[in-house]
Amino acid sequence: MKRIFSLVTTLFLLGGAAQADQISSTGDLGLVVERAKGALLLVDQSEHAAVDRIEGLGDLSHASLVYSPDQRFAYVFGRDGGLSKVDIIERKVVKRVLQGGNSIGGAISDDGKLVAVSNYEPGGVRVFDADTLEMVADIPTASKTIGLVDAPGRKFVFSLWDDGETWIADFSSGKVDITKVKGMGENPYDALITEDGRTYITGLFGEDGLTALDLWAEKPEAIRVLPNYGRGLKDLPVYKMPHLEGWAKAGQEFVLPAVGHHQVLWIDSVTLKETGRTDTYGQPVFAMARPDGRYVWVNFAHPLNDTIQVIDTLTKQVVHEFKPGPAVLHMEFTPRGHEVWISVRDAGAVMIYDTRTFEKLGEIQADKPSGIFFTARAHKTGL
């Protein structure tokens, strides 16, 4: 009996070892968009290195992506309307569909079963099965759609550039139920949702100010935030649209780039009242909070896009400024915030810095890098 037990145990252990050989960890990985090549560079955070390149993803000039809950698959939204499912363990494109003419971002449902794509052409939002990429819903809007995010309860929220509305698409019943909120303002251009899924905020391009929704309300209504914040200031040419995303919340405040002004705006996340402004080196594009919320890192639009400023959230003052190189496009913090990775397009590199000492720790060569996306995003609402 002991010999039989020993044999069974040995076979079980050998089988387990065989399975272990097939398992790959994904939590330390990320993808960098190489916009000129239509490729993704797979990077390892701990090694500060590129480990592979995945090609054949079409036009990635304004690409973004989201991850499946297990962090294995990335869903890539290309400017050519392409939706691509990428396996980062097997390091290949699993499937690719051209679902529109010009897509501008996407989201994945909280259960990981649905992937939604926001379109400029033909407008509207299309929703796909995450496993097969078969379309399960087409939501026409007759407008460019922007600011698409996931919300708790198998919902997607997005805004209409042309009509100044925000729509909430609820898939919890198995079919889509649409709630339309009017009066959001002129030309909403991007949006964020808080990590708890409660507050959705759109920035407005056609007028000063922002608009918020309380998604916990039985009937969400538009709440105007900072109307006329630019009054008395001269509008500057907008060379690149600012971005609002969930990482722009630091502590109890939102930190948002102003449109057409060299400022970031501070807003209390509960009262939605202004708490301050910080003058910046240029027109901010991303205002990104380190994961602990202690500092906000800001990059800028052309022609001042070689510079990063770091702002202390306690004093709202710039405490550090440096120049990584020409055309800083994006930043991504490691999950606990000890490093920041910065894509410097015209230097052909991703540069890595210690977020406390500001020491440069490494550099990875990349072909016209733009967006950087670590797999930890898989577990965050709105990312």
VENFEN-V545735 format. One record per pair of residues at least 24 apart in sequence whose ideal C-beta (glycine too) atoms are under 10 Angstrom apart, sorted by sequence separation. I is the first residue (numbers start at 1). J is the second residue. D is the distance in Angstrom with one decimal. If there is no record, write none. Layout:
BEGIN
{{I	J	D} {I	J	D}}
END
This chain:
BEGIN
{{33	57	8.7} {35	59	8.4} {36	60	8.4} {58	82	4.3} {60	84	9.5} {78	102	9.5} {79	103	6.9} {100	124	8.3} {119	143	9.9} {120	144	4.6} {141	165	8.4} {143	167	9.9} {155	179	9.3} {157	181	9.4} {160	184	8.0} {162	186	10.0} {163	187	9.8} {164	188	6.6} {185	209	6.5} {199	223	9.2} {201	225	6.9} {235	259	8.4} {236	260	5.2} {259	283	8.3} {280	304	9.4} {282	306	9.6} {287	311	8.1} {289	313	7.4} {295	319	7.5} {302	326	9.8} {303	327	10.0} {304	328	9.8} {305	329	7.7} {325	349	7.1} {345	369	6.1} {35	60	4.8} {36	61	8.6} {38	63	8.9} {40	65	8.0} {57	82	6.8} {58	83	9.9} {78	103	6.6} {79	104	7.7} {100	125	9.7} {119	144	7.6} {120	145	7.7} {159	184	6.2} {161	186	9.6} {162	187	7.9} {163	188	9.4} {166	191	7.9} {185	210	7.8} {208	233	9.1} {233	258	8.7} {235	260	4.2} {236	261	6.6} {258	283	7.9} {259	284	9.6} {281	306	9.9} {282	307	7.0} {284	309	8.5} {295	320	8.5} {299	324	9.0} {302	327	7.6} {324	349	8.6} {343	368	8.9} {344	369	7.3} {345	370	6.4} {34	60	7.2} {35	61	5.2} {56	82	9.9} {58	84	7.5} {77	103	5.2} {100	126	6.7} {118	144	8.6} {119	145	6.1} {120	146	8.5} {141	167	7.2} {159	185	9.3} {161	187	5.7} {162	188	9.8} {184	210	9.6} {185	211	4.9} {234	260	8.7} {235	261	7.4} {236	262	7.3} {257	283	7.5} {258	284	7.1} {281	307	5.4} {324	350	9.9} {325	351	7.3} {343	369	3.9} {33	60	5.2} {35	62	8.1} {57	84	5.1} {77	104	7.6} {99	126	5.3} {118	145	4.5} {119	146	10.0} {160	187	9.6} {161	188	6.4} {184	211	4.7} {208	235	9.0} {229	256	9.8} {233	260	8.3} {234	261	8.6} {257	284	3.6} {280	307	9.4} {281	308	8.9} {282	309	8.9} {324	351	5.2} {342	369	9.2} {343	370	5.7} {33	61	9.2} {35	63	6.9} {56	84	8.2} {77	105	5.5} {99	127	9.9} {117	145	9.2} {118	146	6.5} {139	167	7.4} {159	187	9.6} {160	188	7.3} {161	189	6.9} {183	211	8.1} {184	212	9.5} {230	258	7.0} {233	261	5.7} {256	284	8.7} {257	285	6.5} {281	309	5.5} {299	327	9.8} {300	328	7.7} {341	369	9.6} {343	371	7.2} {33	62	9.3} {34	63	9.6} {57	86	7.6} {77	106	4.2} {97	126	9.7} {99	128	7.3} {116	145	9.8} {118	147	7.8} {119	148	9.5} {127	156	7.3} {159	188	4.1} {184	213	8.2} {225	254	8.9} {229	258	6.9} {230	259	7.9} {233	262	9.4} {255	284	9.4} {257	286	7.3} {258	287	9.6} {280	309	6.0} {299	328	4.7} {324	353	8.0} {343	372	5.6} {33	63	4.9} {54	84	9.2} {56	86	9.8} {76	106	8.6} {77	107	9.2} {85	115	8.3} {118	148	3.9} {139	169	6.1} {158	188	9.5} {159	189	8.5} {181	211	9.1} {226	256	8.8} {229	259	9.3} {230	260	6.8} {233	263	8.3} {257	287	5.1} {266	296	9.4} {299	329	7.5} {310	340	9.5} {342	372	8.0} {33	64	8.0} {75	106	6.5} {97	128	7.6} {117	148	7.8} {118	149	9.6} {125	156	6.8} {159	190	8.5} {225	256	9.3} {230	261	5.8} {256	287	6.3} {278	309	8.8} {280	311	8.2} {299	330	7.8} {322	353	8.5} {341	372	5.2} {31	63	9.9} {33	65	7.7} {42	74	9.6} {54	86	5.8} {75	107	9.1} {83	115	7.1} {116	148	6.1} {137	169	7.7} {159	191	5.8} {168	200	8.7} {181	213	6.2} {226	258	9.2} {229	261	8.4} {255	287	4.8} {264	296	7.2} {299	331	6.5} {308	340	8.8} {340	372	9.5} {54	87	8.8} {75	108	6.3} {83	116	9.8} {95	128	10.0} {116	149	9.3} {125	158	5.8} {158	191	7.7} {205	238	7.8} {230	263	8.9} {254	287	9.1} {255	288	8.5} {278	311	5.6} {298	331	9.1} {341	374	8.1} {31	65	6.5} {40	74	7.4} {54	88	7.8} {83	117	5.6} {99	133	8.5} {116	150	7.7} {124	158	9.2} {137	171	7.5} {157	191	7.6} {166	200	7.0} {210	244	8.2} {229	263	8.7} {255	289	6.4} {264	298	6.3} {278	312	9.6} {297	331	5.7} {308	342	7.0} {73	108	9.5} {82	117	9.4} {97	132	9.9} {115	150	9.7} {136	171	8.4} {230	265	10.0} {254	289	9.4} {278	313	9.9} {31	67	8.9} {40	76	7.1} {52	88	8.7} {54	90	9.6} {56	92	8.8} {57	93	6.7} {81	117	8.2} {95	131	9.7} {97	133	5.3} {99	135	7.0} {114	150	8.8} {124	160	9.3} {157	193	6.7} {166	202	6.6} {179	215	9.8} {205	241	7.2} {229	265	6.4} {253	289	9.2} {297	333	8.2} {322	358	6.7} {324	360	8.3} {30	67	9.8} {51	88	9.7} {54	91	5.7} {55	92	9.4} {56	93	5.5} {94	131	9.8} {95	132	7.7} {96	133	8.1} {97	134	8.8} {123	160	8.3} {139	176	6.7} {141	178	9.9} {147	184	9.8} {185	222	7.5} {205	242	9.2} {250	287	8.9} {278	315	9.4} {281	318	8.0} {321	358	9.9} {29	67	9.9} {53	91	8.5} {54	92	6.4} {55	93	8.1} {58	96	7.5} {77	115	9.0} {81	119	7.1} {95	133	5.0} {97	135	8.2} {112	150	9.9} {118	156	9.0} {123	161	8.9} {136	174	9.7} {137	175	8.2} {138	176	9.5} {164	202	9.3} {181	219	8.8} {183	221	8.1} {184	222	5.2} {203	241	8.7} {229	267	9.8} {248	286	7.8} {250	288	9.3} {251	289	8.1} {255	293	9.5} {262	300	8.5} {278	316	5.1} {279	317	9.8} {280	318	7.4} {306	344	8.3} {320	358	5.8} {322	360	9.1} {325	363	9.8} {52	91	4.8} {54	93	6.6} {57	96	7.3} {64	103	9.4} {66	105	9.2} {69	108	8.3} {73	112	9.1} {77	116	9.6} {78	117	9.8} {81	120	9.1} {94	133	8.5} {95	134	9.8} {99	138	9.4} {111	150	9.8} {123	162	8.1} {136	175	9.4} {137	176	4.9} {139	178	7.0} {141	180	9.7} {181	220	5.6} {182	221	9.3} {183	222	4.6} {184	223	9.8} {185	224	7.3} {203	242	6.7} {226	265	6.5} {247	286	8.4} {248	287	5.2} {250	289	3.9} {262	301	9.9} {276	315	9.7} {277	316	7.9} {278	317	7.1} {279	318	8.3} {305	344	9.5} {319	358	9.8} {324	363	9.7} {329	368	9.1} {330	369	7.9} {332	371	8.2} {333	372	9.6} {335	374	6.8} {38	78	7.9} {51	91	8.4} {52	92	9.6} {56	96	7.5} {58	98	8.0} {62	102	9.1} {63	103	9.2} {64	104	8.5} {65	105	9.4} {66	106	6.3} {68	108	7.1} {69	109	9.9} {75	115	4.9} {77	117	5.8} {81	121	7.4} {104	144	7.6} {105	145	9.0} {110	150	5.9} {114	154	7.1} {116	156	4.7} {118	158	5.8} {136	176	8.6} {157	197	9.3} {164	204	8.5} {179	219	8.3} {181	221	6.8} {182	222	7.3} {184	224	9.2} {185	225	9.7} {203	243	8.8} {225	265	9.4} {247	287	8.9} {248	288	6.4} {249	289	6.2} {250	290	8.0} {253	293	8.7} {276	316	4.8} {278	318	6.9} {281	321	6.7} {305	345	8.8} {306	346	8.7} {329	369	7.2} {330	370	5.8} {332	372	3.8} {334	374	6.9} {335	375	9.1} {336	376	9.2} {26	67	8.6} {62	103	8.8} {63	104	9.9} {64	105	5.0} {65	106	8.0} {66	107	6.2} {67	108	7.4} {69	110	8.8} {75	116	9.6} {77	118	7.8} {79	120	9.1} {81	122	9.4} {104	145	7.6} {105	146	7.7} {107	148	5.2} {109	150	5.7} {110	151	7.7} {113	154	7.8} {115	156	9.8} {116	157	9.9} {118	159	9.3} {120	161	8.2} {146	187	9.2} {147	188	6.3} {152	193	9.6} {159	200	8.6} {179	220	7.3} {181	222	6.0} {183	224	8.8} {203	244	5.1} {226	267	6.8} {242	283	7.4} {243	284	9.1} {245	286	7.8} {247	288	5.0} {248	289	6.4} {250	291	9.9} {251	292	9.0} {252	293	8.7} {255	296	4.9} {257	298	7.5} {275	316	8.3} {280	321	9.8} {290	331	10.0} {292	333	9.6} {305	346	9.0} {306	347	9.3} {327	368	8.8} {329	370	4.7} {330	371	5.1} {331	372	7.3} {332	373	6.7} {333	374	8.2} {335	376	4.1} {26	68	9.7} {29	71	7.7} {38	80	9.0} {62	104	6.7} {63	105	9.0} {64	106	7.0} {66	108	4.5} {69	111	7.9} {70	112	7.9} {73	115	9.7} {75	117	8.8} {77	119	9.7} {102	144	8.7} {103	145	9.4} {104	146	6.4} {105	147	8.2} {106	148	6.3} {107	149	5.5} {108	150	6.1} {109	151	9.0} {110	152	5.6} {111	153	9.5} {114	156	8.0} {116	158	8.0} {125	167	8.0} {127	169	7.6} {146	188	6.2} {147	189	7.8} {148	190	9.9} {149	191	6.4} {151	193	6.3} {155	197	8.5} {158	200	9.5} {164	206	8.0} {185	227	8.9} {202	244	7.7} {212	254	9.5} {225	267	6.5} {241	283	9.8} {242	284	6.0} {243	285	6.0} {244	286	9.2} {245	287	9.5} {247	289	5.7} {250	292	8.9} {251	293	4.3} {257	299	9.7} {262	304	8.9} {286	328	9.3} {288	330	9.1} {291	333	5.6} {295	337	8.9} {327	369	9.7} {329	371	7.5} {330	372	5.4} {332	374	5.8} {334	376	8.0} {335	377	9.2} {28	71	10.0} {29	72	9.9} {31	74	5.8} {33	76	8.2} {35	78	9.9} {59	102	9.3} {62	105	8.3} {64	107	9.6} {65	108	9.7} {66	109	10.0} {69	112	4.1} {83	126	8.3} {85	128	9.2} {104	147	9.4} {105	148	5.6} {106	149	9.8} {107	150	4.3} {109	152	9.7} {110	153	7.2} {111	154	6.1} {124	167	9.7} {144	187	9.4} {145	188	9.8} {146	189	6.0} {147	190	5.3} {148	191	8.0} {149	192	7.4} {150	193	7.8} {157	200	5.3} {159	202	5.1} {164	207	9.6} {201	244	6.7} {239	282	9.1} {240	283	7.4} {242	285	5.5} {243	286	5.3} {244	287	8.6} {245	288	8.0} {246	289	9.6} {247	290	9.0} {250	293	4.2} {251	294	8.2} {253	296	9.5} {255	298	8.5} {257	300	9.2} {285	328	8.8} {286	329	8.8} {288	331	5.5} {290	333	5.8} {291	334	8.1} {294	337	8.3} {297	340	6.3} {299	342	8.0} {308	351	10.0} {327	370	9.3} {329	372	9.0} {330	373	9.1} {333	376	9.2} {26	70	7.6} {27	71	6.4} {30	74	9.7} {35	79	9.0} {38	82	9.2} {40	84	9.1} {42	86	9.2} {59	103	9.8} {68	112	5.4} {69	113	9.5} {104	148	8.2} {105	149	9.1} {106	150	9.5} {107	151	8.9} {109	153	9.2} {110	154	6.4} {125	169	6.8} {127	171	7.3} {144	188	9.9} {146	190	6.0} {147	191	2.8} {149	193	4.4} {152	196	8.3} {153	197	8.1} {158	202	9.6} {159	203	9.6} {161	205	8.2} {210	254	8.9} {239	283	6.9} {240	284	9.8} {241	285	7.8} {242	286	7.7} {243	287	8.5} {247	291	8.2} {249	293	7.5} {250	294	7.6} {257	301	9.3} {285	329	8.1} {286	330	6.9} {288	332	8.4} {289	333	8.5} {290	334	9.9} {291	335	6.7} {292	336	8.1} {293	337	9.1} {299	343	9.7} {332	376	9.5} {335	379	9.1} {26	71	4.0} {29	74	9.9} {31	76	8.2} {33	78	9.6} {67	112	9.0} {68	113	9.7} {81	126	9.6} {83	128	6.5} {85	130	7.9} {103	148	9.7} {109	154	5.1} {110	155	8.1} {144	189	9.7} {146	191	7.0} {147	192	7.9} {152	197	4.1} {157	202	9.7} {159	204	9.8} {161	206	9.1} {166	211	7.9} {168	213	8.3} {229	274	7.2} {238	283	6.9} {240	285	5.5} {242	287	8.1} {243	288	9.1} {250	295	7.9} {264	309	9.2} {266	311	9.5} {285	330	8.8} {286	331	6.3} {288	333	7.2} {291	336	6.1} {292	337	5.5} {295	340	9.8} {297	342	8.7} {308	353	8.7} {310	355	8.5} {332	377	8.9} {335	380	9.5} {25	71	9.1} {26	72	5.9} {38	84	9.9} {40	86	6.5} {42	88	6.1} {66	112	9.6} {85	131	8.8} {109	155	7.8} {147	193	8.9} {151	197	5.0} {152	198	8.9} {166	212	9.9} {210	256	7.0} {225	271	9.9} {226	272	8.4} {236	282	9.4} {237	283	8.7} {239	285	9.3} {247	293	9.9} {250	296	5.6} {285	331	10.0} {290	336	9.5} {291	337	3.8} {292	338	10.0} {26	73	9.6} {68	115	9.1} {85	132	9.1} {109	156	7.2} {150	197	8.3} {151	198	9.0} {164	211	8.7} {166	213	6.2} {168	215	7.3} {201	248	9.3} {225	272	4.9} {226	273	8.5} {236	283	6.5} {249	296	9.8} {264	311	7.1} {266	313	8.5} {290	337	4.5} {291	338	9.2} {24	72	8.5} {40	88	8.5} {85	133	5.9} {107	155	9.8} {108	156	9.4} {149	197	9.0} {201	249	9.8} {224	272	9.0} {225	273	8.3} {226	274	5.7} {229	277	8.3} {248	296	7.8} {289	337	9.0} {290	338	9.3} {310	358	7.6} {42	91	6.4} {66	115	7.3} {84	133	8.7} {107	156	5.8} {127	176	7.4} {151	200	7.5} {166	215	9.9} {189	238	9.7} {197	246	10.0} {210	259	9.6} {223	272	6.4} {225	274	8.5} {247	296	9.5} {66	116	9.5} {83	133	6.4} {106	156	9.3} {107	157	8.7} {199	249	9.3} {208	258	8.7} {209	259	9.5} {247	297	9.8} {248	298	10.0} {266	316	6.2} {290	340	7.6} {308	358	9.4} {40	91	9.4} {107	158	8.4} {125	176	9.7} {149	200	7.0} {190	241	6.9} {192	243	9.0} {193	244	9.8} {195	246	6.2} {208	259	7.7} {226	277	10.0} {83	135	9.6} {159	211	8.7} {168	220	7.2} {189	241	5.6} {190	242	7.1} {191	243	9.9} {192	244	4.5} {193	245	8.9} {194	246	6.9} {195	247	9.5} {207	259	9.4} {208	260	8.7} {264	316	8.7} {288	340	8.4} {40	93	9.2} {75	128	8.5} {105	158	9.1} {116	169	7.6} {147	200	8.0} {189	242	7.9} {190	243	5.7} {191	244	5.9} {192	245	5.3} {193	246	6.0} {201	254	7.0} {203	256	6.9} {206	259	9.6} {208	261	9.2} {64	118	9.8} {147	201	8.9} {159	213	9.7} {166	220	8.1} {189	243	9.2} {190	244	4.6} {191	245	8.4} {192	246	5.2} {195	249	7.4} {203	257	8.1} {205	259	6.0} {31	86	7.6} {75	130	7.3} {114	169	9.8} {116	171	9.2} {147	202	5.6} {189	244	8.4} {190	245	7.7} {191	246	9.7} {192	247	8.4} {194	249	6.4} {199	254	8.8} {201	256	7.8} {203	258	9.2} {204	259	7.6} {205	260	8.9} {210	265	8.4} {212	267	9.1} {146	202	8.1} {147	203	8.3} {157	213	7.7} {166	222	7.7} {188	244	9.9} {192	248	6.0} {193	249	9.9} {203	259	6.6} {243	299	9.8} {255	311	7.6} {297	353	9.5} {31	88	7.0} {73	130	7.7} {104	161	9.6} {114	171	6.1} {146	203	9.5} {165	222	9.1} {192	249	7.6} {210	267	7.9} {212	269	9.8} {30	88	9.1} {62	120	9.9} {73	131	9.3} {75	133	8.6} {113	171	8.7} {157	215	7.1} {164	222	9.1} {214	272	9.6} {242	300	9.9} {255	313	7.4} {297	355	8.0} {29	88	6.1} {146	205	9.6} {240	299	9.9} {242	301	8.0} {29	89	9.2} {111	171	9.4} {155	215	8.0} {194	254	8.6} {212	272	5.7} {240	300	8.6} {241	301	8.5} {253	313	7.1} {295	355	7.3} {69	130	9.5} {111	172	9.7} {211	272	10.0} {239	300	9.3} {240	301	3.9} {250	311	8.9} {252	313	9.6} {255	316	9.0} {294	355	9.1} {295	356	9.1} {26	88	6.3} {68	130	6.6} {109	171	6.8} {114	176	9.9} {153	215	9.3} {192	254	7.7} {203	265	9.9} {210	272	8.6} {239	301	4.4} {240	302	6.3} {251	313	6.0} {294	356	9.5} {26	89	6.9} {68	131	9.5} {109	172	9.6} {152	215	8.4} {157	220	9.4} {238	301	7.4} {239	302	4.6} {250	313	4.6} {251	314	8.9} {253	316	9.1} {292	355	9.4} {24	88	8.5} {25	89	9.3} {66	130	9.8} {151	215	6.0} {152	216	9.8} {192	256	8.2} {237	301	9.3} {239	303	7.3} {250	314	9.9} {291	355	9.3} {24	89	4.6} {236	301	9.6} {239	304	9.0} {240	305	7.8} {290	355	5.7} {23	89	8.8} {24	90	9.0} {190	256	9.9} {201	267	8.4} {239	305	8.5} {290	356	9.3} {22	89	9.1} {24	91	9.7} {190	257	9.6} {201	269	9.5} {190	259	9.9} {189	259	7.7} {199	269	7.0} {77	148	9.3} {198	269	9.6} {199	270	9.2} {201	272	8.3} {187	259	10.0} {199	272	8.2} {194	269	7.0} {64	148	9.9} {66	150	8.2} {247	331	9.2} {105	190	9.0} {247	332	9.0} {291	376	9.3} {104	190	9.5} {107	193	9.5} {247	333	7.7} {110	197	8.3} {243	330	9.1} {240	329	9.4} {146	241	9.5} {149	245	8.7} {147	244	7.6} {149	246	7.7} {147	245	9.5} {247	377	9.7} {246	377	9.6} {247	380	8.6} {249	382	9.9} {246	380	6.8} {246	381	6.9} {247	382	8.8} {246	382	3.8} {247	383	7.4} {245	382	7.0} {246	383	5.7} {245	383	7.1} {105	245	10.0} {64	245	9.7} {200	382	9.0} {198	381	9.8} {197	381	5.1} {195	380	6.6} {196	381	7.5} {197	382	7.9} {195	381	5.5} {194	381	7.8} {195	382	7.1} {193	381	6.3} {194	382	7.6} {195	383	9.1} {193	382	4.2} {192	382	6.5} {193	383	9.4} {191	382	9.0} {192	383	9.9} {157	382	9.3} {152	381	6.9} {150	380	9.8} {151	381	7.3} {150	381	6.4} {151	382	8.2} {149	381	7.8} {150	382	6.6} {149	382	4.7} {150	383	8.8} {148	382	10.0} {149	383	8.6} {64	330	9.9} {112	378	8.4} {108	377	9.8} {108	378	8.4} {110	381	7.2} {107	381	9.7} {107	382	7.9} {108	383	9.6} {107	383	8.9} {45	332	9.7} {88	375	7.6} {46	334	9.4} {43	332	10.0} {45	334	5.8} {45	335	8.7} {48	339	8.8} {48	341	9.1} {35	329	8.7} {45	339	7.5} {76	371	9.8} {33	329	9.2} {45	341	8.1} {33	330	8.4} {76	373	9.3} {32	330	8.9} {43	341	7.9} {74	373	7.4} {32	332	8.8} {50	350	8.4} {74	375	8.3} {30	332	7.0} {48	350	9.4} {71	374	9.5} {72	375	8.7} {74	377	9.6} {30	334	9.1} {48	352	5.7} {71	375	4.1} {74	378	9.3} {70	375	9.5} {71	376	8.1} {73	378	9.4} {28	334	9.3} {64	370	9.4} {65	371	7.4} {67	373	7.6} {71	377	8.9} {72	378	9.2} {28	335	9.6} {43	350	7.3} {45	352	8.9} {61	368	9.3} {63	370	7.1} {64	371	5.9} {66	373	8.1} {67	374	9.0} {68	375	9.5} {71	378	4.8} {27	335	8.4} {35	343	9.5} {60	368	9.3} {62	370	8.1} {63	371	6.2} {65	373	5.4} {67	375	5.5} {70	378	7.6} {71	379	8.4} {32	341	8.1} {34	343	9.6} {36	345	8.9} {41	350	7.9} {43	352	9.7} {61	370	8.0} {62	371	8.9} {64	373	7.6} {67	376	8.6} {69	378	5.8} {33	343	8.1} {35	345	7.7} {60	370	7.5} {63	373	9.6} {67	377	5.7} {68	378	6.6} {69	379	7.5} {30	341	7.7} {32	343	6.6} {34	345	9.9} {60	371	8.5} {66	377	6.9} {67	378	3.8} {36	348	9.4} {65	377	8.6} {66	378	7.8} {67	379	8.7} {48	361	6.6} {49	362	8.2} {53	366	9.3} {67	380	9.7} {34	348	9.6} {48	362	3.7} {50	364	5.3} {53	367	8.9} {66	380	9.9} {47	362	9.2} {48	363	8.3} {49	364	6.6} {50	365	7.5} {48	364	6.9} {50	366	7.3} {66	382	9.9} {67	383	8.8} {47	364	9.8} {66	383	7.2} {32	350	5.8} {64	383	9.7} {30	350	9.6} {44	364	9.7} {43	364	6.3} {41	364	7.5} {43	366	8.8} {41	365	9.1} {41	366	5.3} {41	367	8.1} {39	366	9.3} {39	367	7.2} {41	369	7.2} {37	366	9.2} {38	367	9.9} {39	368	10.0} {43	372	8.1} {45	374	6.8} {36	366	9.7} {37	367	4.8} {43	373	9.9} {45	375	9.3} {35	366	9.8} {36	367	5.3} {37	368	7.4} {40	371	9.6} {41	372	9.4} {43	374	8.6} {45	376	9.4} {32	364	7.7} {34	366	5.7} {35	367	8.2} {36	368	3.8} {33	366	8.9} {34	367	4.4} {35	368	5.0} {36	369	9.2} {40	373	8.9} {32	366	5.6} {34	368	6.1} {35	369	7.5} {36	370	9.4} {32	367	9.7} {33	368	8.9} {34	369	6.0} {35	370	4.8} {33	369	6.7} {34	370	8.0} {35	371	8.4} {32	369	5.1} {33	370	4.7} {34	371	9.9} {32	370	8.0} {33	371	4.3} {32	371	7.3} {33	372	7.7} {31	371	8.3} {32	372	5.2} {33	373	7.8} {31	372	7.7} {32	373	7.8} {30	372	6.4} {31	373	5.1} {32	374	10.0} {30	373	5.9} {31	374	8.3} {29	373	9.9} {30	374	3.9} {31	375	8.2} {29	374	7.5} {30	375	6.2} {28	374	8.6} {29	375	5.4} {30	376	8.5} {27	374	8.9} {28	375	7.9} {29	376	9.8} {30	377	8.9} {27	375	6.1} {28	376	9.4} {26	375	5.2} {27	376	7.1} {25	375	9.7} {26	376	10.0} {27	378	9.1} {26	378	8.7} {27	379	9.9}}
END
